Every structure is written in C-alpha cells, then in structure tokens.
Amino acid sequence: MSITRRSLLALPLAAAACSGGGPPEAELRLVTGQTGGAYGQLGDRLAGELRRDGLRVRVLSTAASVQNLTMMADGRADVGFALADTADDAIRVRHQAVAALGRVYMNYVHLVVPAGSGIVAVGGLAGRRVAIGAEGSGTAVTATRVLAAAGLARPPELVRLELDASIAALRAGEVEAFFWSGGVPTPALEAAGGIRLVPLDPMVTVLRREFGPVYEHGTVPAGAYGAAGPVATVGTPSYLMCRASLGEDVAYTVVETVFRARDRLQAPSAPGGRLDPRYAIGTGVVPLHPGAIRYYRSVYG
C-alpha cells in the first residue's frame, strides 16, 4: 500500500503504539537470516555501519522472517528483517508488538529445479518431493500459500530445509524442486549453478485475491542464474522491522544509517531492490516506528 508524503506527515506518533525516546540500547540485537541469503549479507553490512556510528551490535543468524518477528515481539531481538506477508500476519493475525523501520527491497519467490528438469510450471509439482524452506522462515509461509493457490492435482511431499540444505538435496536428487524467497541474485544460488527457475506469475492474482497487495508481479531479469530470458514470478517486499518498544532515538539512528550508507549496504539490485525513502514508507498495515517516522519527516521537510 502506497503512503503519500502528506499522509506520512499527518501520522501521529502514537499510531505506531511504540515507545518514544529513552536511554540508548546497551546492545542492539540484529536478527538476519540463513547462510547464503541476502538477509545474512545485508545484516552483516548494516551491523558494520551501525558500529561506525558507535552502537554495539550483535548479529544473530536465524531461519528468518517468522522467527525474527517472534524474537522481536518477545524482546529477544531489537531489529531484523522480515517478508511483507509474514509481517502483515504478525500485525493482523498474531497481534505481535513489532513495527517497521522501512521497506528496503523486493524479494522474489524462486521455484528452483535442476536445469534439465521437466518441470516447467508449478502444476508439475504434483506428487513430487519439494523443499519449502526452513521451519520459522518466511519462505515456508509463502511457498505453502503458492502451493495452495496452484490447486495441484496431487499433493506434493513437503520437506522443510534451509537454503544450503535445499541446494544439496536438489543436487543429490533427494528433492525435485525447492522454494526460496530472496533478492536477486541470491549468492548461494548464483554459486550453485546447474539450476533453472520455474515461472510463478499466474499465482500472483490468486494470492492477491486472498492476502492482498503484499504480493506483486515480479520479474527475475535475464542472465540471473544463467537464464537466457526473464522469469516472471511472485514478488513480496522485505521490511526492516523492530520491536515496538525500541527507543525512538535508536530507531532513528538505524534508519538514518541505512540511507546514509545505502551504497555500501548493497541491497539486492534487481528491479524493486532499492533503498529509497519514498519506497521505504510503504509498509501497508505494518505501522512505522516513531523513530522511523521522525527520520522520513526530516527527509521530506
């Protein structure tokens, strides 16, 4: 959902139901994601930039979105990444005490098969053994929804594996396909070679009908992972999130650092993979933290 400059400046700080200013955090606990994914790399770079600003930062690798939001909501983490669909659920369904610092880049749902596979559409997963992502990951949430939307003739056999384990299982023939939701290119997939992406674009309309605009039409560019042409798929943004009680000054510093250091952070560069303040404020039903609102107001004047 788009938020205009006028509506942003009209937002009362209480709307996010977050704390205001307060003493600096003794240590900022940043939850990221799986090895080989964009969250891990981007999180490490962000931690380095925050340390330059004098913050103590501890990076915690996780299964990603679902686990990250749970850890922020119960106070075990302060800042972290999450997919828009999972964050939307956190607010509307689970009523977790989290807020957004900004929308940072677009994730693309990768349905990965061996380069020589005969699977050319999501319907080809019927009765197959498919890895849908790690337990506690946003990938597993999105993959489950995609498979339900596909209305397969026979249910696939589902296994839950993190990214590196999914790649290894595909190579060994233990699964015939796997899902991954990440930026383009995802380093581990780029290094793997011998893979192909299956188009998922027909699923976008079905997903939007049930879950709303957290799902978008996305295109993995030609050349990514050795593909000769572009691959149309499902896109969903990634948000930088925080616990609702994070101090306003700390939240402001994190957001300011993200945009000041955007070139060094190197967010995924596929279409939609941009760090831009106007893009960042569009977090749908997920409220912006007061510290983030303060930063965006300073940018817009």
N, C-alpha and C positions, 0 to 999 in steps of 0.2 A: 504494500500500500504506500503510495507516494505521500510525503508530507511537504507542504509548501513552506517557504521562508516565513510567510505571515503566520501560518498556524503554529510553526515551531516557536516563534517569539511570543505567541499567546499562551503557550503551555504553562500552567502554574507548576512550580517546582514540586508541589505536593502531589501532583498527578502520578508521579512515579512511585509514590509511597516508600521513598528511600530516605536514609539519614542525610543530614546536612553535613556541615564541616565538623571537624573534630581533630584529635591528635593524629599524627601520621601513623600509618601501619608499621609495626616493628619489622615485619617481613611480608612481602607480597607473594602469595602462593598462586602461581600461574599454572593452570591445568591446560594441557595441549591435546595430544592425540597419539596415534600409533606411529611406530618407526616407519620411515619411508613415505609418510603422508605430509601434506602441506602444513597441517596444524603443528606438527613437531618442528619443522624447519622454521616456520614463521614465528612460533612461540620462542624458540631459542634466540632468534634475531631481536624480537621485541624485548626479551629479558635483558639482552646486552645493551640495548638503547636505554632502558629504564635504569639500569645500573649506572650508566653515564650520568643520569640525572640525579644520582645519589640515593636511589631506592635499593633496598635489599630485596632480591627476588630469588625465590626458589621455584624451579620448573619441575612439574610433576607430569610424567607421561601417563596417559590413561587410554581407555577404549574410545574416548572422545565424547560426543555430544551428550548422550543420556547421562553417563557417569559424571561428566563435567558439571552439568546443571545440578545434579543431585549433591555433588560435593560443595558447590557454591551455596545452594539453598540451605544446607545443614551446617554451614560455617567451616567446612574443612578446606575450602579454597576461596580465593578472593576474586580472581579474574580468569577467564578462559573462553574457549571457542565453542560454538555450537551451531548446528544447522538450523535454518529458519523453521523448518517443520517441527523439529524437536523443541525448539524454544517456544513456538506457538503453543504446543501441547503443555509445556511447563507452566504457561500463564493461564490458558483457558481451561485445561483439564485437571492438571495436578496442583494448580494454585501455589506454585513454588515462589519463594521470596528471592527472585532474581530480577535483574534489569539489564538493559542493553547499553553498551557504550558506543555501538555503531555497527552498521552493516559494512563489512570490509571487502568481500569479493564474492564472485559466483562460483558455486560448486557444480560439478557436472556428474550425473549418475553414469558410471561406467558399467556396462554389462560386458564382461571380458570373456572371450573364448579363445582357444588356440587359433592361430592364423589359418590353419587348414580345416577348421570345424565346419560341419554342415549346418550349424545353427545360424540362421540369417535373420530371424525375428524372435521376439520374446515368446511367441507361441511355441517355438521349438524347444522350450524348456520343459514342456510337459513330460512328466515321468523321469526327468533327468536328475542327477545329483548336483546340487547347486549350493555354493557357499554364499551366505547373505551378509557377512560381516561379523565382527566380534560382538559378544554379549555386551550390552551397555553402549553400543555405538549408534550414531545417527544413521550410518549406512544400513544397519539392520532394520531400523524403522522404515526408511524409505524403500528398501528392497521388498519388505513384506507388503507394503502398500502397492508397489508396482506389480508384484505377482498377483495380488488380489484383483487389481484393476484389469489385468490381462485376461482373466477368465479362462485359465488353461483347461484343456480337455482332461488332463490327469494331473493330480498334484505332484510337484517335484519333491524330491527328497532333499530336505534342507539341512545344512550344517552351518555352524557358527564358527568362523575363523577370522582372525585378524588379517591384515593385508599381506604381510610376508608369508604367513601360513597358507593363504589362498593361492598366492603365486606358486608356492612349492607344490601344493596339492594339484593345481592345474597341470604343471609340468609332469607330475607323476601319474597323471590320469586318474587321480582319486576323486576329482570333481570334473564336470564337463563345462562348467561356467562359474563365474563368481561376480558379485556386485562390489563396487567400490564407489563412494561418493567423495570427490575431491577436486582440487584445482587441476588445471591443465597447463603443462604436463605434470602428472604426479611422478616424482623422481623414481620411486621403486618400479613403477610400470614402465617408465621410459628405459630403465636399465634392464628390465626383464627381456624385452624383445620377443618375437615369435607370437604376438598376440593380435587380436582384432576386436574392435568394439561393435556391438550389435545395436542398431538404431532403436530408440525408445520413444521417439517423438509422438506416436499415436497415443501414448499413455498420458500425455500432459492434460488433454481435455478432460479425461476421466478423473484424474487426480484433482484437478482444479474444481470440478463439479462437487466433489466430496469434501475437499480440505481447503479450498480457497486459493488465493494468489501466492501462497508460499511456494508453489510450483510454477515454473516458467518454461517456455520453449528455449532450449539451448542448443548450441552447435559446437561440437569439438572440431577445431579447424583442421583442414587438410594438412598432412605432414606430421600431425601428432601421432606418436607411436608407430610411425612408418606408414600411415594410411595415405592412399592416393587421393582421396577426396574427403570432404567434410562428413561428419556423422551427426545427425540430428538426435537429440536426446532430451532428457528431463534435467532442468536446472533448478537449483534451490540455493538461495544466498547463505553465506556464512556470517554469523554475527560474532562480535566480540562482546562477551557478557560479563557480568559481575554479580556478586551477592548484593542484595538490596541494601544491606546495612554498611556497605563500603563508604568510608569518609568521602565527602564531596571534593575536598582538595586533592585527595589521592586519585579519584576517578578523573578529575580534570587533567591532572598530570599525565595519566595514562593516555587519554585521548589526544592531548596536545603532542605527546611524544610520537604516537602513531602517525600523525600527519606531518610533523616536522621531519621525521626520519623515513618518510614513505619510500624514497628511492632506495635506501639501504635495506629496508624490510623486504623488498622484492616479493610482494604478494603475487600469486599466480596471474599470468599476463594474458590469458585467453579473454575473449570478449566478456565484459562484466567483471573482470578481475582487476578492479581499480580501487585505489584508496582516494576517495573524493568526498568532501563534506556534504555535498548535495545528495550523493548516493548514500552516504552513511546514515542519514537521519531516517531513512525509510525502513523502519523495523516493525511495521504492521501493528499487531495488538501488543507487542512486547514494548513496555514503557522504557523510554530513555531515562537513565540515571540523572539526577540533578546536576552532577558534575559534568556529564556529557552535554546536557542542555546548556550549561554555562559556557562551555567551550564553543559550541555551534553558534550561540548568540554572539560571542566575541568575533567569530569569523564573519557572520552576516551583518555585523554592525548594528 
